[in-house]
Amino acid sequence: MSNVIVVCGAPGSGKTTYVKERLKEKDIVWDMDYVRRALCLQDNQSHDMPIATLNMATFLRTGFMAYIKKYWLRYDNIYVITSAKPYKAKKIADDCEGKLVVMPAKMNECIEHIMNDVTRKNIGKQIELVKDWYKA
């Protein structure tokens, strides 16, 4: 049986790095940001995507999760990367009997990471998203 690992955290918290460091040949990854960028042909990390891409990517993730529930024996690990807050990410993990990993990065660490990442665009928007993620 496959292990489903839902990795959540604020932008810049290291979610993608966490998965890349653990990724093996027979693993697959669903990354909400990558899917949203693909839906509007963005190749950068601007986080300036139309809100409709979030709705579409969430709908597509539901189908993806239904598929892996049915055929999950074919994969070792299935990673789902999301910026959803932990209570929402836990529901995703629970729905497929998966494990939840919440990135432990502090808000200032996320902001510093974003500021130092030359591949990121629209830094102000990303910092705003980080601050929002850490609100109660």
C-alpha positions as CSV (number, residue, x, y, z in Angstrom):
1,M,0.0,0.0,0.0
2,S,1.2,3.5,-0.8
3,N,1.9,6.1,1.8
4,V,0.0,9.3,1.3
5,I,1.9,12.3,2.8
6,V,0.2,15.7,2.8
7,V,2.8,18.4,3.3
8,C,1.5,21.8,4.2
9,G,2.9,25.2,5.2
10,A,3.1,28.8,4.4
11,P,4.7,30.0,1.1
12,G,8.5,29.8,1.6
13,S,8.3,27.3,4.4
14,G,10.2,24.5,2.5
15,K,7.4,22.2,1.4
16,T,8.8,21.5,-2.1
17,T,12.3,21.1,-0.7
18,Y,11.1,18.7,1.9
19,V,9.5,16.5,-0.7
20,K,12.4,16.8,-3.2
21,E,14.8,15.6,-0.4
22,R,12.7,12.5,0.1
23,L,11.4,11.7,-3.4
24,K,12.1,8.2,-4.7
25,E,11.7,6.7,-8.2
26,K,8.2,5.2,-7.6
27,D,6.8,8.3,-5.8
28,I,4.4,10.8,-7.3
29,V,3.7,14.4,-6.3
30,W,0.6,16.6,-6.5
31,D,1.7,20.2,-5.9
32,M,-1.1,22.7,-5.9
33,D,1.1,25.7,-6.9
34,Y,2.5,23.8,-9.9
35,V,-0.9,22.7,-11.0
36,R,-2.3,26.2,-10.7
37,R,0.6,27.6,-12.7
38,A,0.1,25.0,-15.4
39,L,-3.6,25.9,-15.7
40,C,-2.6,29.5,-16.7
41,L,0.8,28.7,-18.3
42,Q,2.8,30.6,-15.7
43,D,6.4,29.4,-15.3
44,N,7.3,31.5,-12.4
45,Q,6.4,31.7,-8.7
46,S,4.4,34.9,-8.7
47,H,1.4,33.6,-6.8
48,D,-0.5,36.1,-9.1
49,M,-2.8,33.4,-10.6
50,P,-6.5,33.9,-11.1
51,I,-8.6,32.6,-8.2
52,A,-10.4,30.3,-10.6
53,T,-7.2,28.3,-10.9
54,L,-7.5,27.5,-7.1
55,N,-11.0,26.2,-7.6
56,M,-10.0,24.2,-10.6
57,A,-6.9,22.7,-9.0
58,T,-8.9,21.8,-5.9
59,F,-11.5,20.1,-8.1
60,L,-8.7,18.2,-9.9
61,R,-7.0,17.2,-6.7
62,T,-10.3,15.6,-5.5
63,G,-10.3,13.5,-8.7
64,F,-6.6,12.7,-8.2
65,M,-7.2,11.6,-4.6
66,A,-10.2,9.4,-5.7
67,Y,-7.9,7.8,-8.3
68,I,-5.1,7.1,-5.8
69,K,-7.6,5.6,-3.3
70,K,-8.6,3.1,-6.0
71,Y,-5.1,2.4,-7.5
72,W,-2.7,3.4,-4.7
73,L,-0.8,0.0,-4.7
74,R,1.1,1.1,-7.8
75,Y,3.1,3.8,-6.0
76,D,5.4,3.9,-3.0
77,N,4.7,7.4,-1.7
78,I,2.2,10.0,-2.9
79,Y,3.0,13.5,-1.8
80,V,0.4,16.2,-1.8
81,I,1.9,19.7,-1.4
82,T,-0.4,22.5,-0.3
83,S,-0.4,25.9,1.3
84,A,-3.7,25.0,3.0
85,K,-3.7,25.7,6.7
86,P,-3.2,22.6,8.9
87,Y,-6.8,22.0,9.8
88,K,-7.7,21.8,6.0
89,A,-4.6,19.8,5.1
90,K,-5.5,17.3,7.9
91,K,-8.9,16.7,6.3
92,I,-7.1,15.9,3.0
93,A,-4.8,13.5,4.8
94,D,-7.6,11.9,6.8
95,D,-9.7,11.4,3.7
96,C,-7.0,9.0,2.2
97,E,-5.7,7.6,5.5
98,G,-2.5,9.6,5.0
99,K,0.0,11.4,7.1
100,L,0.1,15.1,7.7
101,V,3.4,17.0,7.7
102,V,3.2,20.6,8.8
103,M,6.4,22.6,8.0
104,P,7.8,24.0,11.2
105,A,9.2,27.2,9.7
106,K,8.5,30.5,11.5
107,M,7.0,33.4,9.7
108,N,10.2,35.4,9.6
109,E,12.0,32.3,8.1
110,C,9.5,32.1,5.3
111,I,9.8,35.8,4.5
112,E,13.6,35.6,4.5
113,H,13.5,32.5,2.2
114,I,11.2,34.4,-0.2
115,M,13.3,37.5,-0.2
116,N,16.5,35.4,-1.0
117,D,14.9,33.3,-3.7
118,V,15.7,34.9,-7.1
119,T,13.2,32.7,-8.9
120,R,10.2,34.2,-7.0
121,K,8.2,37.0,-8.5
122,N,5.8,39.4,-6.9
123,I,7.6,39.3,-3.5
124,G,5.1,41.6,-1.9
125,K,2.2,39.4,-2.6
126,Q,4.0,36.3,-1.4
127,I,4.9,38.0,1.9
128,E,1.3,39.0,2.3
129,L,0.3,35.4,1.8
130,V,2.8,34.3,4.4
131,K,1.4,36.8,7.0
132,D,-2.1,35.7,6.2
133,W,-1.1,32.0,6.7
134,Y,0.2,32.7,10.2
135,K,-2.9,34.6,11.3
136,A,-5.0,32.8,13.9
